[in-house]
Amino acid sequence: MSADVVRVQVRERDAVLELGVGALLRDVEGIELVADAPDVVVAGAAGTEGVREVERLAAAHRVVALTSEDSPALLVGTVRAGAHAVLAHGCFGAAELAAAVRAAARGEGYLSPPVVTALVGWLHGGSPESPGRSRGFGHSLTPRETEVMELMARGWSNRRIASELYISEKTVKNHVHQIYRRLKADDREHAVARWRVLGPARS
């Protein structure tokens, strides 16, 4: 087999989507679909769970993430999690997917137009010193809110957070509502996504 052949594994939670994505690549010259030992993994990336899956996969593989998300925070999070390419469902065919796979195999980036548009819009709201952060973000939470947010990001419930911090569950709920307001988040998942993307850098 040619050394230029890219070994690709497709991973989608939805079996129909996985078959469809595989069909797009099956007859593409220079790409071989495999069950293990891939050069590139093509994976679905939906919500914060999808971002975490990309991060896990990217520790060992080059990743092409497929998403229907339009949240700039989640899209940026997918890239920061380690995806070399991010493609929006409905906006790519066999040629674009193959190009993304080849780019990822070379260690290069590849983004579909809707993803680029979302990222540019999001970056325009960032501070000049750190384009990956919104103005003031990472400093607007109080120390206690930061503690709560860190535990939320671990998937902890309000009850468990209350027990860990020795405060009432009602107090935790009040902190959570303040966190939503400060991070401009619609719900818990959105707040966690924004925190993973924009929050203070971990040591």
PyMOL commands that set and color helices and strands:
alter all, ss='L'
color gray80, all
select helices_A, chain A and resi 15-26+47-58+72-80+94-105+113-123+143-153+158-165+169-183+188-198
alter helices_A, ss='H'
color red, helices_A
select strands_A, chain A and resi 6-11+31-33+40-44+62-67+85-88+110-111
alter strands_A, ss='S'
color yellow, strands_A
deselect
rebuild
show_as cartoon
